[in-house]
Amino acid sequence: MKTLLGPFTQILPMTDLSLKGALQDEQLKVIEKGGVVLENGDIVAVADYKSLLQRYPDSEIAFIDTPMVLLPGFIDCHTHICYDGTRNRDYAMRIAGKSYLEIAHAGGGIWDSVTKTRIADLVTLTENTVARANRHLKEGVTTIEVKSGYGLNEESELKMLRAIQQAALHTSATLVPTCLAAHMKPRDYNDSEEAYLQWILQELLPLLKQEQLTRRVDIFIEETAFSATAAASFLQKALQQGFAATVHADQFSAGGAAVAVNAGALSADHLEASTEKEIALLANSDTVAVVLPGASLGLGMPYAPARKLLNAGACVAIASDWNPGSAPMGDLLVQAAVMSAAEKLSTAEVLAALTLRAAPALQLRNAGQLVPGYIADLQAYPTADYRDILYYQGKMKPVMVWKKGELVSI
């Protein structure tokens, strides 16, 4: 049975837009008084509401009787929402002026989250992940990448990825798992970084394949994590095993983006320290440049050079980096709206960065646009003008969210 949703004051299908480079708002396709026909969780048609009434007279009508703007569901292509505990102590120290290294030496940082997550049981991690995913879903984020990386040993990395797998059964949101066992060399591992990465490749990844927990890997390239040389070798071998790759790149120092591009990674994420060299490399590649304004807000650091990346011709996505340390807010739209003001990003560029341009970072070929044949992931905002969504700096939230054609109730 087909369902006709509408009429919406405006529909932004996010179609006919390039995947790379700068965008002007005039390029946004806006369907006035539009509708969407759904069937079996997919989009059948998107057009003027009256024309759809004539073309699909037998459809069930889901009537929208107030001003609404319809968009595709957002895609958050970089999160760490599977964890236990908080790092509020870290944050208090940071805003009091302590440095990243001072906080780490005082027992904070990533290792603090590793310690707390290792202690947590599978049920706790699953429940935490479901709760955060459902909050995201309520705010219009229908697809969420979720990383491990607070386990850093076999037992706890498997526990995290099993929790993500279990959480996917208890939320309507689509969860895309990624193995980030290469987040940092664990403090209780006494061999070299190369030996630790070899352990991941030879011992852990085969187990992930066996349990079908994920086919994606990530690695953090930084002075406090893994060297560019070790990471390049790791990525090459992971790709040979059939894993897709993404990279934490250029957060505090440049160099990681080049490794990501050379490896053919799906995305290079962070990029706050990227220089003109890295910007040019990303612009001339198929690697998505994923910027994470939440981390900049949490750390009090400059934003990634999103404007320069777009002007150079890169594909730029915006993700939340929701994590217990640097980006605990987890509000994707607020972060994107605030960054758009700082980096002078057009509404078209921001909305594209949250939808169709985030999709290739997760190899999604049927999400991020309102197109016949795509999954019916939709969100509706209580306004007659799409420009209000960023104007209110993320405070305006969707009042209706559909996942695979079903109205979500959370």
C-alpha positions as a printed NumPy array, in Angstrom:
array([[  0.   ,   0.   ,   0.   ],
       [  1.386,   3.393,  -0.993],
       [  1.24 ,   6.368,   1.384],
       [  1.184,   9.991,   0.304],
       [  2.736,  12.422,   2.8  ],
       [  1.936,  16.087,   2.46 ],
       [  1.4  ,  18.782,   1.588],
       [  4.677,  20.24 ,   2.856],
       [  5.215,  23.976,   2.518],
       [  8.655,  23.225,   1.114],
       [ 10.548,  20.04 ,   0.271],
       [ 14.327,  20.116,  -0.175],
       [ 15.141,  16.816,  -1.907],
       [ 18.902,  17.669,  -1.986],
       [ 19.118,  16.517,  -5.606],
       [ 21.004,  17.94 ,  -8.609],
       [ 23.886,  19.093,  -6.401],
       [ 27.555,  18.274,  -6.987],
       [ 29.303,  16.044,  -4.473],
       [ 32.331,  18.34 ,  -4.371],
       [ 33.061,  22.042,  -4.122],
       [ 31.259,  25.212,  -3.112],
       [ 27.463,  25.507,  -3.327],
       [ 25.175,  28.518,  -3.477],
       [ 21.697,  28.547,  -1.969],
       [ 20.279,  29.302,  -5.421],
       [ 21.326,  25.78 ,  -6.412],
       [ 18.965,  24.201,  -3.873],
       [ 15.933,  22.636,  -5.464],
       [ 12.845,  23.665,  -3.48 ],
       [  9.496,  21.99 ,  -4.173],
       [  6.718,  24.285,  -2.977],
       [  3.548,  22.6  ,  -1.658],
       [  5.099,  19.202,  -2.283],
       [  4.443,  15.628,  -1.322],
       [  6.228,  12.294,  -1.042],
       [  4.837,   8.88 ,  -1.949],
       [  6.2  ,   5.985,   0.143],
       [  5.928,   2.203,  -0.169],
       [  7.643,  -0.579,   1.784],
       [ 10.045,   1.862,   3.423],
       [ 11.227,   3.42 ,   0.172],
       [ 10.491,   6.628,  -1.699],
       [  8.296,   6.156,  -4.783],
       [  7.873,   9.773,  -5.91 ],
       [  8.617,  13.358,  -4.823],
       [  6.718,  16.154,  -6.56 ],
       [  3.979,  18.763,  -6.344],
       [  1.317,  17.467,  -3.926],
       [ -1.655,  17.974,  -6.254],
       [  0.051,  16.097,  -9.088],
       [  0.786,  13.191,  -6.734],
       [ -2.877,  13.063,  -5.674],
       [ -3.793,  12.573,  -9.33 ],
       [ -1.011,  10.07 , -10.086],
       [ -1.595,   7.936,  -6.98 ],
       [ -5.364,   8.195,  -6.27 ],
       [ -5.445,   4.963,  -4.264],
       [ -2.718,   6.023,  -1.826],
       [ -3.366,   6.281,   1.862],
       [ -3.126,   9.967,   2.812],
       [ -0.94 ,  11.122,   5.697],
       [ -2.102,  14.73 ,   5.753],
       [  0.215,  17.5  ,   6.97 ],
       [ -1.997,  20.352,   8.167],
       [  0.579,  22.865,   9.455],
       [  3.529,  24.629,   7.754],
       [  6.407,  22.154,   7.432],
       [  9.734,  21.918,   5.625],
       [ 10.814,  18.389,   4.653],
       [ 14.444,  17.26 ,   4.379],
       [ 16.257,  13.927,   4.086],
       [ 17.304,  12.466,   7.433],
       [ 20.765,  13.587,   8.522],
       [ 23.75 ,  11.226,   8.327],
       [ 26.281,  11.501,  11.166],
       [ 29.355,   9.807,   9.717],
       [ 31.661,  10.085,  12.773],
       [ 30.624,   9.302,  16.364],
       [ 31.897,   7.502,  19.455],
       [ 28.523,   6.993,  21.171],
       [ 29.367,   3.533,  22.569],
       [ 31.055,   4.282,  25.898],
       [ 30.472,   4.446,  29.628],
       [ 31.152,   7.235,  32.101],
       [ 31.856,  10.921,  31.549],
       [ 34.974,  13.067,  31.359],
       [ 33.506,  16.053,  33.201],
       [ 36.697,  16.299,  35.257],
       [ 38.707,  16.642,  32.049],
       [ 36.381,  19.368,  30.835],
       [ 36.583,  21.321,  34.086],
       [ 40.393,  21.157,  33.915],
       [ 40.387,  22.2  ,  30.248],
       [ 38.241,  25.287,  30.726],
       [ 40.388,  26.159,  33.769],
       [ 43.363,  26.332,  31.413],
       [ 45.021,  22.914,  31.662],
       [ 46.569,  21.497,  28.484],
       [ 45.71 ,  18.217,  26.754],
       [ 48.965,  16.675,  28.053],
       [ 48.456,  17.963,  31.592],
       [ 44.997,  16.396,  31.657],
       [ 46.377,  13.094,  30.304],
       [ 49.138,  13.071,  32.939],
       [ 46.483,  13.607,  35.611],
       [ 44.725,  10.409,  34.507],
       [ 42.316,  11.934,  32.022],
       [ 42.046,  11.749,  28.256],
       [ 41.158,   8.747,  26.117],
       [ 42.603,   6.315,  28.667],
       [ 40.074,   7.461,  31.262],
       [ 37.245,   6.428,  28.914],
       [ 39.028,   3.163,  28.139],
       [ 39.184,   2.336,  31.843],
       [ 35.486,   3.069,  32.387],
       [ 34.335,   1.292,  29.235],
       [ 36.374,  -1.828,  30.009],
       [ 34.604,  -2.098,  33.366],
       [ 31.115,  -1.668,  31.863],
       [ 29.22 ,  -4.796,  30.865],
       [ 27.672,  -5.53 ,  27.479],
       [ 24.14 ,  -4.612,  28.603],
       [ 25.252,  -1.208,  29.932],
       [ 27.127,  -0.34 ,  26.743],
       [ 24.182,  -1.476,  24.611],
       [ 21.717,   0.612,  26.62 ],
       [ 24.001,   3.672,  26.492],
       [ 24.36 ,   3.363,  22.725],
       [ 20.612,   2.934,  22.179],
       [ 19.818,   5.979,  24.325],
       [ 22.248,   8.208,  22.433],
       [ 21.159,   6.855,  19.055],
       [ 17.514,   7.518,  19.914],
       [ 18.272,  11.087,  20.964],
       [ 20.036,  11.602,  17.636],
       [ 17.088,  10.035,  15.812],
       [ 14.621,  12.333,  17.545],
       [ 16.752,  15.246,  16.296],
       [ 16.58 ,  14.062,  12.692],
       [ 19.761,  11.968,  12.476],
       [ 18.598,   8.719,  10.88 ],
       [ 21.989,   7.108,  10.119],
       [ 24.832,   7.041,  12.66 ],
       [ 28.382,   5.727,  12.366],
       [ 29.551,   4.298,  15.718],
       [ 33.193,   3.538,  16.57 ],
       [ 34.79 ,   1.198,  19.05 ],
       [ 38.154,   2.378,  20.403],
       [ 37.574,   2.577,  24.155],
       [ 38.417,  -1.102,  24.577],
       [ 41.929,  -1.462,  23.137],
       [ 42.175,  -5.15 ,  23.936],
       [ 40.469,  -8.186,  22.425],
       [ 37.821,  -8.676,  25.09 ],
       [ 36.739,  -5.028,  25.287],
       [ 36.902,  -4.204,  21.573],
       [ 34.709,  -7.218,  20.852],
       [ 32.39 ,  -6.187,  23.696],
       [ 31.998,  -2.693,  22.228],
       [ 31.305,  -3.92 ,  18.698],
       [ 28.849,  -6.529,  19.996],
       [ 27.124,  -3.756,  21.963],
       [ 26.824,  -1.677,  18.774],
       [ 25.438,  -4.715,  16.948],
       [ 22.923,  -5.312,  19.763],
       [ 22.   ,  -1.628,  19.922],
       [ 21.128,  -1.68 ,  16.221],
       [ 18.357,  -4.158,  17.06 ],
       [ 16.827,  -1.783,  19.627],
       [ 16.796,   1.537,  17.764],
       [ 15.155,   2.509,  14.501],
       [ 18.273,   4.46 ,  13.516],
       [ 20.725,   2.767,  11.162],
       [ 24.025,   2.155,  12.987],
       [ 27.228,   1.729,  10.96 ],
       [ 29.962,   0.119,  13.129],
       [ 33.671,   0.925,  12.78 ],
       [ 36.64 ,  -0.695,  14.541],
       [ 38.868,   1.978,  16.096],
       [ 41.129,  -0.366,  18.04 ],
       [ 43.907,   1.849,  16.616],
       [ 42.738,   4.813,  18.726],
       [ 45.965,   4.849,  20.698],
       [ 48.491,   2.289,  21.907],
       [ 47.034,   1.11 ,  25.224],
       [ 49.03 ,   2.004,  28.303],
       [ 49.035,  -1.604,  29.431],
       [ 50.57 ,  -2.828,  26.141],
       [ 54.343,  -3.054,  26.552],
       [ 55.468,  -3.67 ,  22.964],
       [ 55.856,  -1.187,  20.07 ],
       [ 53.113,   0.608,  18.133],
       [ 53.937,  -1.577,  15.125],
       [ 53.46 ,  -4.728,  17.211],
       [ 50.118,  -3.45 ,  18.512],
       [ 48.892,  -2.676,  14.997],
       [ 50.039,  -6.129,  13.867],
       [ 47.976,  -7.623,  16.697],
       [ 44.901,  -5.796,  15.374],
       [ 45.558,  -7.004,  11.827],
       [ 46.428, -10.617,  12.641],
       [ 44.255, -11.339,  15.667],
       [ 41.383,  -8.881,  16.013],
       [ 40.242,  -8.209,  12.44 ],
       [ 39.765, -11.912,  11.594],
       [ 37.474, -12.198,  14.651],
       [ 35.456,  -9.185,  13.475],
       [ 35.01 , -10.821,  10.094],
       [ 34.032, -14.105,  11.689],
       [ 31.325, -12.495,  13.843],
       [ 30.362, -10.021,  11.092],
       [ 30.768,  -7.146,  13.537],
       [ 32.159,  -4.621,  11.045],
       [ 34.007,  -4.241,   7.744],
       [ 35.374,  -0.782,   8.555],
       [ 38.548,   0.322,  10.355],
       [ 39.784,   3.669,  11.623],
       [ 43.163,   4.838,  12.927],
       [ 44.198,   7.982,  14.806],
       [ 47.316,   9.532,  13.257],
       [ 48.886,  11.919,  15.754],
       [ 51.952,  12.384,  17.928],
       [ 49.973,  11.007,  20.888],
       [ 48.587,   8.075,  18.862],
       [ 50.14 ,   6.458,  15.746],
       [ 52.774,   7.658,  13.299],
       [ 51.953,   8.292,   9.652],
       [ 54.371,   5.548,   8.581],
       [ 52.85 ,   2.898,  10.857],
       [ 49.337,   3.99 ,   9.9  ],
       [ 50.028,   3.774,   6.166],
       [ 51.192,   0.171,   6.522],
       [ 48.224,  -0.678,   8.762],
       [ 45.682,   0.757,   6.328],
       [ 47.207,  -1.033,   3.353],
       [ 47.006,  -4.39 ,   5.129],
       [ 43.48 ,  -3.754,   6.45 ],
       [ 42.313,  -2.891,   2.938],
       [ 43.878,  -6.109,   1.664],
       [ 41.726,  -7.981,   4.194],
       [ 38.619,  -6.377,   2.705],
       [ 38.05 ,  -3.62 ,   5.245],
       [ 37.06 ,  -0.101,   4.226],
       [ 39.072,   2.647,   5.912],
       [ 38.613,   6.021,   7.514],
       [ 41.235,   8.088,   9.337],
       [ 41.413,  10.498,  12.279],
       [ 43.628,  12.997,  10.465],
       [ 45.256,  16.382,  11.086],
       [ 43.58 ,  17.097,  14.413],
       [ 46.578,  18.637,  16.176],
       [ 49.285,  18.322,  13.508],
       [ 49.258,  17.819,   9.739],
       [ 50.219,  14.602,   7.959],
       [ 47.276,  12.259,   8.449],
       [ 45.225,  13.517,   5.505],
       [ 47.991,  12.562,   3.077],
       [ 48.008,   9.021,   4.49 ],
       [ 44.228,   8.829,   4.114],
       [ 44.278,  10.025,   0.503],
       [ 47.179,   7.759,  -0.458],
       [ 45.411,   4.771,   1.083],
       [ 42.165,   5.556,  -0.733],
       [ 40.331,   5.98 ,   2.581],
       [ 36.63 ,   6.785,   2.416],
       [ 37.161,   9.82 ,   4.618],
       [ 39.718,  11.883,   6.49 ],
       [ 38.146,  13.242,   9.675],
       [ 39.003,  16.268,  11.876],
       [ 41.416,  18.321,   9.672],
       [ 41.715,  21.251,  12.113],
       [ 45.485,  21.382,  11.452],
       [ 45.296,  20.852,   7.671],
       [ 47.43 ,  23.212,   5.595],
       [ 47.114,  24.259,   1.95 ],
       [ 48.971,  21.057,   1.01 ],
       [ 46.438,  18.763,   2.696],
       [ 43.514,  20.823,   1.399],
       [ 44.763,  20.404,  -2.181],
       [ 45.295,  16.661,  -1.687],
       [ 41.755,  16.169,  -0.391],
       [ 40.237,  18.337,  -3.117],
       [ 41.909,  16.24 ,  -5.8  ],
       [ 40.792,  12.919,  -4.311],
       [ 37.603,  10.946,  -3.679],
       [ 38.253,  10.986,   0.077],
       [ 35.511,  12.849,   1.948],
       [ 36.77 ,  15.66 ,   4.192],
       [ 34.788,  15.235,   7.414],
       [ 34.89 ,  18.26 ,   9.704],
       [ 33.973,  17.965,  13.384],
       [ 32.935,  21.302,  14.887],
       [ 31.929,  19.655,  18.163],
       [ 35.57 ,  18.831,  18.894],
       [ 36.608,  22.42 ,  18.181],
       [ 33.911,  23.696,  20.558],
       [ 34.863,  21.212,  23.258],
       [ 38.606,  21.817,  23.009],
       [ 38.431,  25.567,  22.401],
       [ 40.346,  25.131,  19.141],
       [ 39.946,  26.648,  15.663],
       [ 37.506,  24.969,  13.307],
       [ 38.677,  22.822,  10.416],
       [ 39.122,  24.98 ,   7.273],
       [ 35.793,  23.995,   5.748],
       [ 35.535,  27.145,   3.614],
       [ 38.981,  26.595,   2.088],
       [ 38.237,  22.908,   1.517],
       [ 35.035,  23.713,  -0.358],
       [ 36.633,  26.486,  -2.393],
       [ 39.419,  24.081,  -3.378],
       [ 36.839,  21.556,  -4.587],
       [ 36.676,  18.99 ,  -1.761],
       [ 33.658,  16.964,  -0.686],
       [ 32.972,  18.244,   2.847],
       [ 30.751,  16.437,   5.359],
       [ 29.951,  17.644,   8.874],
       [ 29.763,  15.102,  11.712],
       [ 29.273,  15.393,  15.463],
       [ 32.269,  13.433,  16.836],
       [ 29.945,  12.72 ,  19.796],
       [ 32.3  ,  11.345,  22.455],
       [ 32.829,  11.603,  26.225],
       [ 35.941,  13.777,  25.992],
       [ 36.23 ,  16.499,  23.376],
       [ 32.663,  16.499,  21.973],
       [ 30.136,  15.487,  24.652],
       [ 27.31 ,  17.725,  23.339],
       [ 26.408,  15.426,  20.461],
       [ 24.022,  17.927,  18.847],
       [ 24.837,  17.725,  15.145],
       [ 22.609,  20.564,  13.973],
       [ 23.786,  23.025,  16.644],
       [ 27.413,  22.28 ,  15.779],
       [ 26.813,  22.632,  12.042],
       [ 24.907,  25.899,  12.493],
       [ 27.58 ,  27.444,  14.719],
       [ 30.358,  26.381,  12.351],
       [ 28.478,  27.788,   9.362],
       [ 28.582,  31.253,  10.927],
       [ 32.292,  30.989,  11.743],
       [ 33.386,  29.463,   8.428],
       [ 30.85 ,  31.308,   6.229],
       [ 29.204,  28.187,   4.855],
       [ 26.034,  28.585,   2.813],
       [ 22.816,  26.858,   3.853],
       [ 23.187,  24.627,   0.784],
       [ 26.716,  23.625,   1.827],
       [ 25.661,  22.811,   5.4  ],
       [ 22.606,  20.783,   4.448],
       [ 24.586,  18.925,   1.776],
       [ 27.327,  18.212,   4.346],
       [ 24.732,  16.55 ,   6.601],
       [ 23.05 ,  14.511,   3.864],
       [ 24.262,  13.633,   0.374],
       [ 27.917,  14.52 ,   1.018],
       [ 28.065,  12.475,   4.22 ],
       [ 26.651,   9.399,   2.456],
       [ 29.835,   8.383,   0.543],
       [ 31.852,   8.456,   3.779],
       [ 29.724,   5.455,   4.83 ],
       [ 29.35 ,   3.96 ,   1.327],
       [ 25.609,   4.685,   1.386],
       [ 24.097,   4.634,  -2.087],
       [ 20.421,   5.035,  -1.191],
       [ 20.375,   7.688,   1.543],
       [ 20.93 ,  11.412,   1.869],
       [ 18.5  ,  12.532,  -0.854],
       [ 14.765,  12.329,  -1.478],
       [ 14.879,  10.277,  -4.675],
       [ 12.654,   7.456,  -5.941],
       [ 14.211,   4.165,  -4.875],
       [ 16.035,   5.681,  -1.889],
       [ 15.211,   4.746,   1.722],
       [ 12.405,   6.891,   3.134],
       [ 14.456,   8.583,   5.855],
       [ 12.782,  11.971,   6.3  ],
       [ 12.495,  14.818,   8.79 ],
       [ 10.06 ,  17.747,   8.951],
       [ 10.667,  21.121,  10.618],
       [  7.876,  23.391,  11.944],
       [  8.447,  26.323,   9.596],
       [  7.439,  27.591,   6.163],
       [ 11.006,  28.64 ,   5.223],
       [ 13.978,  26.25 ,   5.191],
       [ 16.341,  29.102,   6.073],
       [ 14.922,  29.111,   9.616],
       [ 16.653,  25.795,  10.346],
       [ 20.128,  27.364,  10.525],
       [ 18.825,  30.815,  11.489],
       [ 17.795,  29.436,  14.878],
       [ 21.298,  27.939,  15.252],
       [ 20.073,  24.409,  15.793],
       [ 17.439,  25.287,  18.402],
       [ 14.636,  24.461,  15.927],
       [ 14.317,  20.674,  15.838],
       [ 12.263,  18.415,  13.586],
       [  8.8  ,  17.647,  14.911],
       [  8.325,  14.592,  12.696],
       [ 10.952,  12.   ,  11.73 ],
       [ 10.384,   8.989,   9.476],
       [ 12.757,   6.025,   9.357],
       [ 12.243,   3.677,   6.419],
       [  8.83 ,   5.255,   5.936],
       [  7.684,   4.729,   9.519],
       [  6.943,   7.729,  11.715],
       [  9.349,   7.491,  14.648],
       [  7.953,   7.783,  18.156],
       [ 10.549,   8.111,  20.901]])
